[in-house]
Amino acid sequence: MERDRTCAFDRDVWSKLVEERFFGITIPKKFGGQELSVKESLAAHKGLGEGSLDLGFVFTVSVQSGLATELLLQFGTNMQKKMYLDAVIRGEIICAISNTEHQAGTDMRKVTASVIYNSEGQPFISARKTVCTNVPFADLAFISARNERSDTFDIYLVDTKPGKTTSWTDQLVGVRTGITGGLFLDAAPLPDIDACRLGVAGQGPSILQYCFDLDRLYLAAMVSGCLRGLCDLAMMNIQERAESD
């Protein structure tokens, strides 16, 4: 509750999860992971939700361990894996997901993003998403955007280290440490667009489908775990009150 009041991110627990190799459950051992199944990963996330009852923080963890690592593993180039995958597994890079269907989605998912080019042919990305978990303290964002030159809808890996994005002054906070803010990028340069793109040009829609399918699985596991833990807590409180009466 104190972390919720002060909008604090629990880096101590984050570090403990790194020690437990939680962020690489499904990642092959050659990349520093545990090489377990998605089913085993979902069970671990459900257990984390049941044990912590910290919905916001568990969601932050699922973005890191269930989505970002899998997207890099399945669609990242060898260079992107070398640059990011190990650092994400070690928790040295904190990831945010800012994806949505093009020109669709609810307010929680809606994003307006595009890649434009200046007169010298240099690409820049501009993006706006009203609500994006992790972004106030994220280092790397997966952002879906339409490229005006190639006329394709793709996913881009964008450096969003604190100070490079503009977030709401009044951050929204989950229960209890899922710090959420607005993602606003105004013409952020993409020095090497091919290196920044996840997959190949035009692959964005299929990557999004994969991302959303995973997202639904991990959300279901996380929420069911938290609900189970809350039910146990409620029963304990009921028994304590009955005994006191």
C-alpha positions as CSV (number, residue, x, y, z in Angstrom):
1,M,0.0,0.0,0.0
2,E,2.9,2.3,0.7
3,R,4.4,1.6,-2.7
4,D,1.0,2.4,-4.2
5,R,0.8,5.7,-2.4
6,T,4.3,6.8,-3.4
7,C,4.1,5.4,-7.0
8,A,7.2,3.2,-6.3
9,F,8.4,0.3,-8.3
10,D,9.6,-2.7,-6.3
11,R,13.1,-3.2,-7.6
12,D,14.0,-5.5,-4.7
13,V,11.4,-8.1,-5.7
14,W,12.3,-7.6,-9.3
15,S,15.9,-8.5,-8.4
16,K,14.8,-11.6,-6.5
17,L,12.8,-12.7,-9.6
18,V,16.0,-12.4,-11.6
19,E,17.8,-14.6,-9.1
20,E,15.1,-17.2,-9.6
21,R,15.5,-16.9,-13.4
22,F,11.9,-16.1,-13.6
23,F,12.2,-13.9,-16.8
24,G,13.6,-16.8,-18.9
25,I,11.3,-19.7,-18.1
26,T,10.5,-20.6,-21.7
27,I,13.8,-19.3,-23.2
28,P,16.3,-21.9,-24.4
29,K,19.3,-22.5,-22.2
30,K,21.7,-21.3,-24.8
31,F,20.2,-17.8,-24.3
32,G,20.3,-18.1,-20.5
33,G,16.8,-19.4,-20.0
34,Q,15.3,-22.5,-18.3
35,E,13.9,-24.0,-21.5
36,L,10.5,-24.9,-20.0
37,S,7.1,-25.0,-21.6
38,V,4.6,-22.1,-21.9
39,K,2.3,-24.2,-19.7
40,E,4.9,-24.3,-17.0
41,S,5.5,-20.6,-17.4
42,L,1.7,-19.9,-17.0
43,A,1.7,-22.1,-13.8
44,A,4.6,-20.0,-12.4
45,H,2.8,-16.7,-13.2
46,K,-0.4,-18.1,-11.6
47,G,1.6,-19.0,-8.5
48,L,3.2,-15.6,-8.4
49,G,-0.3,-13.9,-8.5
50,E,-1.6,-16.2,-5.8
51,G,1.3,-15.5,-3.5
52,S,1.7,-11.8,-4.0
53,L,-1.8,-10.5,-4.6
54,D,-0.1,-7.6,-6.2
55,L,-2.0,-7.4,-9.5
56,G,-0.1,-4.4,-10.9
57,F,3.3,-5.8,-10.2
58,V,2.5,-9.3,-11.5
59,F,1.2,-7.8,-14.7
60,T,4.5,-5.9,-15.1
61,V,6.3,-9.2,-14.6
62,S,4.2,-11.0,-17.2
63,V,5.0,-8.2,-19.8
64,Q,8.7,-8.9,-19.2
65,S,8.8,-12.6,-18.9
66,G,5.7,-13.8,-20.9
67,L,5.6,-11.3,-23.7
68,A,8.8,-9.4,-24.3
69,T,11.1,-12.4,-24.1
70,E,8.9,-14.5,-26.3
71,L,8.5,-11.8,-29.0
72,L,12.3,-11.4,-29.1
73,L,12.8,-15.2,-29.2
74,Q,10.3,-15.8,-32.0
75,F,10.7,-12.8,-34.2
76,G,13.9,-11.0,-33.2
77,T,17.0,-11.1,-35.5
78,N,20.2,-12.6,-34.2
79,M,21.5,-9.0,-33.6
80,Q,18.3,-8.1,-31.6
81,K,18.6,-11.2,-29.5
82,K,22.3,-10.5,-28.8
83,M,21.5,-6.9,-27.9
84,Y,18.4,-7.4,-25.8
85,L,17.4,-10.9,-24.9
86,D,20.0,-11.6,-22.2
87,A,19.6,-8.2,-20.7
88,V,15.8,-8.6,-20.5
89,I,16.2,-12.1,-18.9
90,R,18.6,-10.5,-16.4
91,G,16.1,-7.7,-15.7
92,E,18.7,-5.1,-16.7
93,I,16.3,-3.8,-19.4
94,I,12.7,-3.3,-18.4
95,C,10.2,-3.7,-21.3
96,A,6.9,-2.1,-22.1
97,I,4.4,-3.3,-24.7
98,S,2.6,-0.6,-26.6
99,N,0.8,-2.6,-29.3
100,T,-2.7,-2.6,-30.7
101,E,-4.7,-3.4,-33.8
102,H,-4.3,-0.7,-36.3
103,Q,-6.9,2.0,-35.8
104,A,-8.8,-0.2,-33.4
105,G,-9.1,-1.3,-29.8
106,T,-10.4,0.1,-26.5
107,D,-9.1,3.2,-24.7
108,M,-6.7,0.9,-22.8
109,R,-5.3,-0.5,-26.0
110,K,-5.6,2.4,-28.5
111,V,-2.4,3.8,-29.9
112,T,-1.7,6.2,-32.7
113,A,1.8,5.7,-34.1
114,S,3.6,6.3,-37.3
115,V,7.0,6.2,-38.8
116,I,7.7,9.3,-40.9
117,Y,10.8,10.4,-42.9
118,N,12.5,13.8,-43.1
119,S,13.8,15.5,-46.2
120,E,17.1,13.7,-45.8
121,G,15.3,10.3,-45.7
122,Q,15.9,9.7,-42.0
123,P,13.1,7.8,-40.2
124,F,11.4,9.0,-37.0
125,I,8.6,7.5,-34.9
126,S,5.8,9.4,-33.3
127,A,3.5,7.6,-30.9
128,R,0.7,8.2,-28.4
129,K,-0.9,5.7,-26.2
130,T,-3.2,6.9,-23.4
131,V,-2.4,4.1,-21.0
132,C,0.7,1.9,-21.0
133,T,1.9,-0.2,-18.1
134,N,5.6,0.0,-17.3
135,V,6.4,3.0,-19.5
136,P,7.3,5.5,-16.8
137,F,10.3,3.3,-15.9
138,A,10.8,1.2,-19.1
139,D,14.0,1.1,-21.1
140,L,12.6,-0.6,-24.2
141,A,9.1,-0.4,-25.8
142,F,7.6,-2.6,-28.4
143,I,5.5,-0.1,-30.4
144,S,3.2,-0.9,-33.3
145,A,3.2,1.8,-36.0
146,R,2.5,2.3,-39.7
147,N,5.4,3.1,-41.9
148,E,4.4,5.9,-44.3
149,R,7.1,4.9,-46.8
150,S,6.7,1.1,-47.0
151,D,2.9,1.4,-46.1
152,T,3.3,-1.5,-43.8
153,F,2.2,-2.0,-40.1
154,D,5.2,-3.2,-38.1
155,I,6.5,-3.5,-34.5
156,Y,9.5,-1.4,-33.6
157,L,11.9,-1.7,-30.7
158,V,12.3,1.8,-29.4
159,D,14.6,3.1,-26.7
160,T,12.4,4.6,-24.0
161,K,14.7,5.0,-21.1
162,P,13.4,7.4,-18.5
163,G,13.6,10.9,-19.9
164,K,13.1,9.9,-23.5
165,T,9.4,9.7,-23.2
166,T,6.8,12.0,-21.8
167,S,4.4,10.4,-19.3
168,W,1.4,11.8,-17.5
169,T,2.3,13.9,-14.5
170,D,-0.4,12.1,-12.5
171,Q,0.5,8.5,-13.0
172,L,-2.1,5.8,-12.7
173,V,-1.0,3.1,-10.3
174,G,-2.3,-0.5,-10.2
175,V,-2.9,-2.7,-7.2
176,R,-0.2,-2.1,-6.0
177,T,3.0,-1.4,-8.0
178,G,2.0,-1.5,-11.7
179,I,2.9,2.0,-12.5
180,T,1.0,3.1,-15.6
181,G,1.4,6.3,-17.6
182,G,0.8,7.7,-21.0
183,L,3.3,7.0,-23.8
184,F,4.1,10.1,-25.9
185,L,6.9,10.0,-28.4
186,D,7.3,13.0,-30.7
187,A,9.5,12.3,-33.7
188,A,12.0,10.0,-31.9
189,P,14.8,9.1,-34.3
190,L,15.2,5.5,-35.5
191,P,18.9,5.5,-36.5
192,D,18.7,2.1,-38.2
193,I,15.1,1.2,-39.0
194,D,15.9,-2.4,-40.1
195,A,17.6,-3.0,-36.7
196,C,14.7,-1.5,-34.9
197,R,12.0,-3.4,-36.7
198,L,10.9,-6.7,-35.1
199,G,10.6,-9.3,-37.8
200,V,10.4,-8.2,-41.5
201,A,8.4,-5.4,-43.1
202,G,4.7,-6.3,-43.2
203,Q,5.0,-9.0,-40.5
204,G,3.5,-6.7,-37.8
205,P,-0.1,-8.0,-38.0
206,S,1.0,-11.7,-37.4
207,I,3.3,-10.6,-34.6
208,L,0.4,-8.7,-33.0
209,Q,-1.8,-11.8,-33.2
210,Y,0.9,-13.9,-31.5
211,C,1.4,-11.1,-28.9
212,F,-2.3,-10.8,-28.1
213,D,-2.8,-14.6,-27.8
214,L,0.1,-14.8,-25.3
215,D,-1.3,-11.7,-23.5
216,R,-4.7,-13.3,-22.9
217,L,-3.1,-16.5,-21.6
218,Y,-0.8,-14.7,-19.1
219,L,-3.6,-12.4,-18.0
220,A,-5.9,-15.3,-17.4
221,A,-3.2,-17.1,-15.3
222,M,-2.3,-14.0,-13.4
223,V,-5.8,-13.0,-12.6
224,S,-6.9,-16.5,-11.6
225,G,-3.9,-16.7,-9.3
226,C,-4.7,-13.4,-7.6
227,L,-8.4,-14.4,-7.2
228,R,-7.4,-17.7,-5.6
229,G,-5.1,-15.9,-3.2
230,L,-7.8,-13.3,-2.4
231,C,-10.4,-16.0,-1.7
232,D,-8.0,-17.7,0.7
233,L,-7.3,-14.3,2.4
234,A,-11.0,-13.5,2.6
235,M,-11.7,-16.9,4.2
236,M,-9.0,-16.3,6.7
237,N,-10.4,-12.9,7.6
238,I,-13.9,-14.4,7.9
239,Q,-12.7,-17.1,10.3
240,E,-10.7,-14.6,12.4
241,R,-13.8,-12.3,12.7
242,A,-16.0,-15.3,13.6
243,E,-13.6,-16.4,16.3
244,S,-13.4,-12.8,17.7
245,D,-17.2,-12.6,17.9
